[in-house]
Amino acid sequence: GFDDIGFGEEAEKLRKAGKPVVGGCIYTDKLELDREFGQEELKAAGVNIIPKWNFTDFDEAIKFIKENPQRYVIKPSGIAQNEKELLFVGQEEDGKDILEMLEKYKKNWGKKIKVFQIQKYVSGVEVAVGAFFNGEDFIHPINVNFEHKRMFPGDIGPSTGEMGCYDEQTEVLARNGWKYFKDLLYEDELLTYNPVSNNLEYQRPSAIVRYNHHKKMIKIKNRATDLLVTLDHNMFGVESNKYRNKWDGQFSLVKAKDLPSGFVVPRTGEWIGEEVETIKIPSITLSGRRGIEVRRWEKNEVYIKMDDWLSFFGIWLAEGSTSSRGYQVHVTQVNPKKKLKIEEIIKRIPFKFRKTNNGWCCSSKQLWSYLRPFGDALSKSIPVEMKNLCKRQISIMFDAMMLGDGGVYNKTKIYYTSSKKLADDVQELLTKMGKVGGIKSRLRKNTGIGNRKFKEIHLSYEVMIREKKTCAWLDRRDTKVVDYDGFVYCAEVPNHNMYVRRNGVSLFCGNTLMYWSNRSPIFDQTLSKMKEKLAASGYVGYIDVNCISNVRGVYPLEFTSRFGYPHISIAMEGMLGEWGTFLYGIAKKEKPELRMKKGFQMGVVIAVPPFPFHDPDAFRKYSEDAAKKKKKPALDGVHPGDVKLVEEVWRLAGDSGYALIITGAGSTVEETRKQVYNRVKNIIIPNLFYRTDIGERWREDGDRLQTWGYL
């Protein structure tokens, strides 16, 4: 067998001589070595590819970038692509960093890089799919893998992108109300949208981000949207044409800078909440005089049907007040039709109200004590427990509020209030009722709200209610790149989106291994379409294609027409059968059973200087005499790289610095990580280094791929 490219011609000679061979062929060697050929073959097979341009002259490439400034990736072709440091992912939207790198490559690598490719930058999740091929067909299951190509945790290096964040004027909805990001705490619970169930859910942030930003931001503004976000911020929604035509109901994430010409963003979801039968008005101690004697007695708690209480409480929020003296509760209304409806509501609660000239009054310290904390006309609010009720009960309260302070203007329902906090609460209620509320404020002079006239001038708040158009439609013409100098903020939650607002306009918005599967949509869209071409070439072995996946599609980057490292070591961790039997079977064009472990497998490369560079002097100085000892004798999950065993001590056998691969398996990613890194701790190597974050991206990347329908 051959597990490297460049031996395709030799392998073909052996096959023609009747030998069973696992390894490459001339065709698959070219697929991997010649990026342009690989991309064109994918395109011919009906696979979407990223726009790219091939060059043999650095000056021509520099001229191209200057004439077409945007973000690109430089990819050498041929033998030069094995020099991993030459792959460069641009970070600047005008391509200036690409121009600088091309000038450096021209000076330092001009003789070695004969052909190279400039590829348009596409953001998304990097994921690869691979499978064994028996010369005629693919063998299932399919391998789905996530490679961490950079040396250090966090993918430090050229392809590290900026974090997606909001400006200082953006608020997020927590369980206890709207908050600016600067005031956010880890114990806060944020309202999120579950992209699988479409339910609204509260989730605590696992990370809160704040940093200075002195770059460009994207301003998105129309009647339903007001956002100012960083270019790499994740927008939550769906492409508008897909939304109109046979949409599967699933939203996904796309970078703000990559928004399509039309994009639809949810502004509400399905709220479950809690159904509560009764409410308890707490007991209270009363006192009074009988002659010179002061008497005190306990007024027992009062239980009221929650539906009846919600109707009353809604009316009180709109038309009620509590006196500063005398423990009186007032409800004011002079409209005859409304008075009849309100009177029926008041009769259903067990407190005695008497009629007055402009409404009703109840002298009850118990009722007064319960209502008083919810504020006066300028500070009224709804308690958290009532905002967390089910949709049906929230609607009962809101209908009563609208009976008092609701109105209609130009066919739009509006809730009026002079309390900023109550306007915020109403916006939250509408979201949970499957509606949308936008808040406007204005200074009203010599007017009033409803039937009450103001003696003083205060801000009035209007909550505009949308019952049908519950999504925000974004057009590319609504976006504008602007300069920004200040702090930006974000928070990470499991659902990767949260309910935010800016200037009163609210919507949902977003916030970075290996396993085997019998079905893979990524495989179906890419590698599967190469079946006829691979069969015609006679290829037998393992082939893998690395891709970028996002809401728009799956885009293949390059082929690996062999196992590759550390892939083969991780595959060995998952194999349940005999490798020899399986490989012999596919070499004879049979379909042997490929039995792999369920769950996940993971590998960590243990390296020493000069890896990933070739530097014999650095190797001799830091690593040549380095002995690799083990704390324990177990060899589970230990796969040698360029090492050999000498008198029970591992010693380096080459000068690459690629020492060991440590693997592990588990039913979950976290279980797999734990096993792998426990095994890594068992290795003692002078000057070793390895990544400590393998698998951490799975929570985010896996969720994105699931949302986009690729897993």
ZAMARGU-4260 file (C-alpha; in steps of 0.2 Angstrom, whole numbers, plus 5000, padded with zeros to 4 digits):
<rodrens>
0) 5000/5000/5000 | 5005/5018/4997 | 5000/5032/5010 | 5007/5047/5001 | 5005/5056/4985
5) 5018/5055/4971 | 5017/5036/4969 | 5001/5035/4959 | 5010/5029/4943 | 5019/5015/4952
10) 5002/5010/4960 | 4994/5009/4943 | 5008/4998/4936 | 5005/4986/4951 | 4986/4986/4948
15) 4988/4982/4930 | 5000/4968/4934 | 4985/4960/4944 | 4991/4965/4962 | 4979/4971/4975
20) 4984/4989/4979 | 4978/5001/4992 | 4985/5018/4987 | 4984/5033/4975 | 4984/5034/4956
25) 4989/5047/4944 | 4972/5056/4944 | 4971/5057/4963 | 4989/5063/4964 | 4984/5077/4953
30) 4968/5081/4963 | 4979/5085/4978 | 4994/5092/4970 | 4986/5104/4958 | 4973/5115/4967
35) 4966/5122/4951 | 4963/5104/4943 | 4955/5098/4959 | 4943/5113/4959 | 4939/5111/4941
40) 4935/5093/4943 | 4923/5097/4957 | 4915/5110/4947 | 4913/5098/4932 | 4905/5085/4944
45) 4892/5098/4949 | 4899/5104/4966 | 4899/5122/4971 | 4916/5130/4972 | 4923/5146/4979
50) 4928/5159/4966 | 4947/5158/4963 | 4960/5164/4952 | 4977/5156/4947 | 4993/5165/4945
55) 5011/5161/4939 | 5017/5179/4941 | 5017/5189/4958 | 5015/5206/4949 | 5000/5200/4940
60) 4992/5194/4957 | 4997/5211/4965 | 4988/5220/4951 | 4973/5210/4952 | 4971/5213/4971
65) 4973/5232/4968 | 4960/5232/4955 | 4948/5221/4965 | 4950/5225/4984 | 4942/5213/4996
70) 4947/5199/5008 | 4956/5184/5000 | 4966/5168/5004 | 4983/5164/4996 | 4986/5146/4993
75) 5002/5139/4984 | 5000/5124/4972 | 5011/5110/4969 | 5025/5105/4980 | 5025/5122/4988
80) 5008/5119/4996 | 5017/5107/5009 | 5025/5123/5016 | 5011/5126/5028 | 5017/5143/5033
85) 5014/5149/5015 | 4995/5147/5017 | 4989/5165/5022 | 4971/5170/5026 | 4968/5188/5024
90) 4960/5198/5038 | 4958/5215/5030 | 4942/5219/5020 | 4952/5229/5007 | 4965/5216/5004
95) 4980/5226/5010 | 4987/5212/5020 | 4986/5201/5005 | 4996/5214/4995 | 5010/5214/5009
100) 5011/5195/5009 | 5012/5194/4990 | 5027/5206/4990 | 5036/5196/5003 | 5032/5179/4994
105) 5039/5187/4978 | 5055/5192/4987 | 5058/5176/4997 | 5049/5162/4989 | 5048/5167/4971
110) 5058/5153/4964 | 5049/5140/4974 | 5031/5145/4972 | 5028/5142/4953 | 5009/5142/4954
115) 4998/5149/4967 | 4979/5153/4969 | 4970/5168/4976 | 4953/5162/4983 | 4939/5173/4989
120) 4937/5172/5007 | 4921/5164/5013 | 4917/5163/5032 | 4909/5148/5040 | 4913/5131/5048
125) 4928/5122/5042 | 4924/5103/5041 | 4930/5089/5031 | 4922/5073/5025 | 4931/5057/5019
130) 4927/5039/5015 | 4936/5023/5009 | 4934/5019/4990 | 4936/5002/4983 | 4939/5006/4965
135) 4920/5006/4961 | 4911/5014/4975 | 4912/5022/4993 | 4912/5012/5008 | 4900/5017/5022
140) 4901/5024/5036 | 4907/5041/5031 | 4920/5051/5041 | 4916/5068/5047 | 4931/5077/5054
145) 4936/5094/5061 | 4954/5098/5060 | 4963/5111/5070 | 4977/5117/5059 | 4985/5130/5069
150) 4999/5126/5082 | 4992/5135/5097 | 4975/5135/5106 | 4962/5147/5100 | 4968/5145/5082
155) 4981/5158/5084 | 4989/5162/5068 | 4983/5170/5051 | 4966/5163/5051 | 4960/5170/5068
160) 4945/5181/5065 | 4938/5195/5075 | 4924/5192/5088 | 4907/5197/5082 | 4899/5210/5094
165) 4887/5224/5097 | 4889/5243/5100 | 4887/5252/5117 | 4869/5257/5113 | 4863/5239/5111
170) 4853/5230/5125 | 4849/5212/5128 | 4833/5205/5136 | 4837/5196/5153 | 4824/5187/5164
175) 4824/5203/5175 | 4822/5215/5161 | 4832/5224/5147 | 4850/5227/5151 | 4864/5236/5142
180) 4878/5223/5139 | 4890/5233/5150 | 4878/5229/5165 | 4877/5211/5161 | 4881/5198/5174
185) 4885/5179/5172 | 4870/5175/5183 | 4859/5184/5171 | 4847/5173/5161 | 4845/5179/5143
190) 4831/5176/5131 | 4836/5165/5116 | 4828/5157/5102 | 4830/5138/5100 | 4834/5135/5082
195) 4828/5117/5082 | 4811/5118/5092 | 4808/5137/5088 | 4804/5139/5107 | 4810/5154/5117
200) 4822/5149/5131 | 4832/5158/5145 | 4850/5153/5145 | 4865/5160/5156 | 4880/5167/5146
205) 4896/5156/5146 | 4906/5171/5141 | 4904/5190/5141 | 4915/5200/5129 | 4920/5218/5130
210) 4934/5226/5121 | 4939/5242/5112 | 4935/5242/5094 | 4943/5255/5082 | 4938/5248/5065
215) 4923/5247/5054 | 4906/5241/5059 | 4890/5238/5049 | 4875/5248/5052 | 4858/5239/5048
220) 4843/5250/5049 | 4825/5250/5042 | 4808/5251/5050 | 4810/5234/5059 | 4829/5234/5062
225) 4841/5244/5071 | 4858/5236/5073 | 4877/5242/5074 | 4888/5226/5074 | 4905/5221/5069
230) 4908/5214/5052 | 4910/5196/5058 | 4895/5197/5069 | 4883/5182/5067 | 4866/5187/5061
235) 4852/5175/5065 | 4839/5171/5051 | 4837/5164/5034 | 4839/5170/5016 | 4823/5178/5010
240) 4821/5167/4994 | 4822/5152/5005 | 4810/5159/5017 | 4797/5162/5003 | 4799/5145/4995
245) 4798/5128/5004 | 4807/5134/5019 | 4810/5120/5032 | 4807/5132/5047 | 4825/5132/5053
250) 4835/5148/5055 | 4854/5149/5054 | 4869/5160/5057 | 4878/5171/5044 | 4891/5184/5046
255) 4885/5202/5045 | 4897/5206/5031 | 4891/5191/5021 | 4872/5195/5022 | 4863/5190/5006
260) 4853/5203/4996 | 4838/5198/5006 | 4838/5191/5024 | 4824/5187/5036 | 4826/5188/5055
265) 4814/5182/5068 | 4807/5194/5081 | 4797/5182/5091 | 4795/5163/5094 | 4785/5150/5104
270) 4784/5154/5122 | 4779/5140/5134 | 4779/5148/5151 | 4770/5142/5166 | 4751/5139/5169
275) 4747/5145/5187 | 4729/5142/5194 | 4729/5154/5209 | 4739/5169/5216 | 4742/5172/5235
280) 4740/5190/5242 | 4751/5189/5257 | 4744/5190/5275 | 4746/5207/5284 | 4746/5213/5302
285) 4732/5226/5305 | 4730/5238/5320 | 4717/5249/5328 | 4711/5257/5344 | 4697/5253/5355
290) 4698/5267/5368 | 4715/5268/5374 | 4719/5250/5369 | 4729/5247/5353 | 4723/5231/5345
295) 4733/5220/5332 | 4727/5206/5322 | 4732/5195/5307 | 4723/5197/5291 | 4725/5180/5282
300) 4732/5178/5265 | 4719/5179/5251 | 4719/5166/5237 | 4712/5172/5220 | 4710/5163/5203
305) 4725/5168/5193 | 4715/5172/5177 | 4703/5184/5188 | 4718/5192/5196 | 4727/5195/5179
310) 4712/5204/5172 | 4712/5215/5187 | 4730/5218/5188 | 4730/5223/5169 | 4717/5236/5173
315) 4726/5242/5188 | 4742/5244/5178 | 4733/5255/5165 | 4720/5264/5175 | 4725/5261/5194
320) 4735/5270/5207 | 4739/5268/5226 | 4737/5283/5237 | 4752/5290/5247 | 4741/5290/5263
325) 4726/5279/5269 | 4730/5263/5260 | 4718/5266/5246 | 4718/5258/5229 | 4710/5268/5215
330) 4705/5263/5197 | 4700/5277/5186 | 4688/5277/5171 | 4675/5288/5164 | 4671/5280/5147
335) 4654/5272/5150 | 4657/5256/5139 | 4674/5253/5147 | 4667/5256/5164 | 4654/5241/5162
340) 4668/5229/5157 | 4680/5235/5171 | 4666/5233/5184 | 4664/5215/5179 | 4682/5212/5182
345) 4683/5221/5199 | 4668/5210/5205 | 4678/5194/5202 | 4691/5198/5215 | 4688/5197/5234
350) 4691/5215/5239 | 4677/5228/5242 | 4677/5242/5230 | 4665/5257/5231 | 4661/5268/5216
355) 4667/5286/5215 | 4664/5300/5202 | 4677/5294/5190 | 4679/5276/5195 | 4682/5265/5210
360) 4691/5265/5226 | 4696/5251/5239 | 4702/5254/5256 | 4713/5238/5260 | 4730/5239/5267
365) 4732/5221/5261 | 4729/5225/5243 | 4738/5241/5244 | 4753/5233/5251 | 4754/5221/5237
370) 4752/5233/5223 | 4762/5248/5230 | 4779/5240/5225 | 4774/5240/5207 | 4776/5259/5206
375) 4767/5275/5202 | 4762/5282/5185 | 4780/5285/5180 | 4788/5269/5187 | 4775/5255/5185
380) 4781/5238/5181 | 4776/5220/5179 | 4783/5207/5191 | 4795/5194/5184 | 4783/5179/5189
385) 4769/5186/5179 | 4780/5189/5163 | 4785/5171/5165 | 4767/5164/5164 | 4760/5155/5149
390) 4755/5163/5133 | 4737/5162/5137 | 4738/5170/5154 | 4749/5183/5148 | 4736/5187/5135
395) 4723/5189/5148 | 4733/5202/5157 | 4738/5211/5141 | 4720/5212/5135 | 4715/5221/5151
400) 4729/5233/5149 | 4724/5237/5132 | 4706/5240/5138 | 4713/5254/5149 | 4727/5262/5139
405) 4726/5254/5122 | 4722/5263/5106 | 4722/5262/5087 | 4730/5274/5075 | 4731/5271/5057
410) 4725/5253/5059 | 4740/5250/5071 | 4737/5245/5089 | 4746/5255/5102 | 4749/5254/5120
415) 4752/5270/5129 | 4761/5273/5146 | 4771/5286/5155 | 4782/5272/5163 | 4798/5268/5154
420) 4799/5251/5163 | 4781/5246/5159 | 4784/5250/5141 | 4799/5238/5142 | 4789/5225/5150
425) 4775/5226/5137 | 4788/5224/5123 | 4793/5208/5132 | 4775/5202/5134 | 4772/5204/5116
430) 4787/5194/5111 | 4780/5180/5122 | 4763/5181/5114 | 4770/5179/5097 | 4769/5197/5092
435) 4781/5212/5090 | 4782/5228/5099 | 4792/5243/5095 | 4794/5258/5107 | 4794/5276/5103
440) 4795/5290/5115 | 4789/5308/5114 | 4786/5323/5125 | 4768/5327/5126 | 4762/5345/5131
445) 4745/5349/5137 | 4739/5332/5133 | 4736/5315/5142 | 4736/5297/5141 | 4718/5290/5139
450) 4706/5300/5149 | 4719/5307/5161 | 4727/5324/5158 | 4744/5329/5163 | 4748/5343/5175
455) 4766/5341/5172 | 4776/5337/5156 | 4784/5320/5155 | 4790/5308/5142 | 4776/5297/5135
460) 4780/5280/5128 | 4770/5271/5114 | 4772/5253/5110 | 4767/5250/5092 | 4760/5232/5091
465) 4763/5221/5075 | 4753/5205/5075 | 4756/5198/5058 | 4773/5204/5052 | 4783/5196/5065
470) 4800/5195/5056 | 4812/5208/5051 | 4816/5209/5032 | 4833/5215/5029 | 4839/5221/5012
475) 4857/5224/5007 | 4852/5242/5004 | 4848/5244/5023 | 4866/5240/5027 | 4881/5253/5028
480) 4899/5251/5034 | 4903/5265/5046 | 4918/5270/5057 | 4917/5266/5075 | 4928/5270/5090
485) 4923/5263/5107 | 4919/5248/5116 | 4909/5233/5109 | 4900/5219/5118 | 4893/5202/5116
490) 4889/5186/5126 | 4890/5168/5122 | 4875/5157/5125 | 4871/5139/5120 | 4858/5143/5107
495) 4871/5156/5099 | 4858/5170/5098 | 4849/5182/5110 | 4835/5195/5110 | 4842/5212/5108
500) 4836/5229/5104 | 4843/5246/5099 | 4833/5262/5100 | 4817/5252/5105 | 4818/5240/5090
505) 4820/5222/5095 | 4825/5206/5086 | 4834/5190/5088 | 4853/5190/5084 | 4868/5179/5085
510) 4884/5179/5095 | 4919/5145/5085 | 4937/5079/5080 | 4930/5065/5071 | 4915/5054/5070
515) 4908/5041/5058 | 4891/5042/5051 | 4880/5032/5038 | 4873/5048/5032 | 4881/5065/5029
520) 4873/5079/5019 | 4891/5087/5017 | 4897/5071/5009 | 4881/5070/4998 | 4885/5088/4991
525) 4903/5086/4988 | 4913/5069/4988 | 4899/5058/4983 | 4898/5067/4966 | 4916/5062/4963
530) 4911/5043/4962 | 4911/5041/4943 | 4928/5050/4941 | 4936/5040/4955 | 4930/5024/4948
535) 4936/5028/4931 | 4954/5032/4938 | 4954/5015/4948 | 4958/5023/4964 | 4958/5012/4980
540) 4960/5020/4997 | 4954/5034/5008 | 4950/5051/5001 | 4945/5067/5010 | 4939/5084/5005
545) 4940/5099/5016 | 4926/5111/5015 | 4919/5128/5022 | 4901/5127/5026 | 4889/5141/5029
550) 4871/5146/5027 | 4873/5147/5009 | 4880/5130/5005 | 4896/5119/5006 | 4911/5124/4997
555) 4926/5111/4995 | 4943/5118/4997 | 4956/5104/4994 | 4958/5085/4992 | 4968/5074/5003
560) 4970/5058/4992 | 4977/5047/5007 | 4975/5045/5025 | 4986/5059/5031 | 4992/5063/5048
565) 4986/5063/5062 | 4970/5056/5053 | 4976/5038/5052 | 4980/5037/5070 | 4963/5044/5075
570) 4954/5032/5063 | 4964/5018/5072 | 4956/5023/5088 | 4939/5021/5081 | 4942/5005/5071
575) 4933/4989/5079 | 4938/4977/5065 | 4954/4971/5058 | 4963/4983/5047 | 4972/4970/5036
580) 4956/4961/5032 | 4947/4977/5028 | 4961/4985/5017 | 4963/4968/5008 | 4944/4968/5004
585) 4944/4985/4996 | 4960/4982/4986 | 4950/4967/4978 | 4935/4979/4975 | 4925/4970/4988
590) 4913/4979/5000 | 4920/4973/5017 | 4911/4979/5033 | 4919/4994/5041 | 4915/4993/5059
595) 4919/5009/5069 | 4915/5015/5086 | 4900/5025/5089 | 4903/5043/5096 | 4918/5053/5094
600) 4937/5050/5092 | 4950/5064/5094 | 4969/5066/5092 | 4982/5078/5099 | 4999/5080/5091
605) 5014/5081/5103 | 5027/5091/5094 | 5045/5098/5098 | 5055/5111/5090 | 5057/5115/5075
610) 5040/5109/5070 | 5031/5114/5059 | 5047/5121/5051 | 5062/5112/5044 | 5077/5119/5054
615) 5090/5106/5057 | 5100/5118/5068 | 5085/5121/5080 | 5082/5102/5080 | 5100/5099/5086
620) 5099/5112/5099 | 5082/5109/5107 | 5076/5091/5102 | 5089/5079/5096 | 5094/5071/5112
625) 5077/5074/5120 | 5071/5058/5128 | 5052/5054/5129 | 5047/5046/5145 | 5030/5040/5151
630) 5024/5041/5169 | 5014/5025/5166 | 5018/5010/5156 | 5001/5010/5146 | 5002/5013/5128
635) 4983/5015/5125 | 4980/5029/5112 | 4999/5032/5109 | 5004/5033/5091 | 5023/5036/5086
640) 5027/5049/5074 | 5046/5052/5071 | 5051/5042/5086 | 5059/5025/5090 | 5060/5015/5106
645) 5078/5013/5112 | 5080/5004/5129 | 5062/5007/5134 | 5064/5026/5130 | 5056/5035/5116
650) 5069/5045/5106 | 5067/5056/5090 | 5071/5047/5074 | 5070/5061/5062 | 5072/5080/5063
655) 5054/5086/5059 | 5049/5088/5078 | 5032/5078/5074 | 5034/5066/5089 | 5018/5057/5095
660) 4999/5057/5092 | 4989/5054/5107 | 4971/5048/5103 | 4955/5044/5113 | 4937/5040/5111
665) 4920/5043/5120 | 4901/5044/5117 | 4902/5063/5119 | 4915/5076/5114 | 4918/5081/5132
670) 4921/5063/5137 | 4933/5061/5122 | 4942/5077/5127 | 4944/5070/5145 | 4951/5054/5140
675) 4964/5061/5127 | 4971/5075/5139 | 4972/5062/5153 | 4983/5052/5141 | 4993/5067/5136
680) 4997/5071/5155 | 5006/5054/5155 | 5019/5060/5142 | 5035/5068/5148 | 5045/5077/5134
685) 5057/5092/5136 | 5051/5107/5126 | 5035/5099/5120 | 5020/5109/5115 | 5002/5104/5110
690) 4985/5112/5108 | 4974/5111/5124 | 4958/5116/5115 | 4954/5102/5103 | 4936/5098/5103
695) 4931/5115/5111 | 4924/5122/5094 | 4912/5107/5093 | 4898/5115/5104 | 4898/5130/5092
700) 4902/5123/5076 | 4892/5107/5079 | 4877/5118/5083 | 4879/5128/5067 | 4881/5114/5056
705) 4865/5106/5064 | 4856/5122/5061 | 4861/5123/5043 | 4855/5105/5040 | 4873/5098/5037
710) 4873/5085/5052
</rodrens>
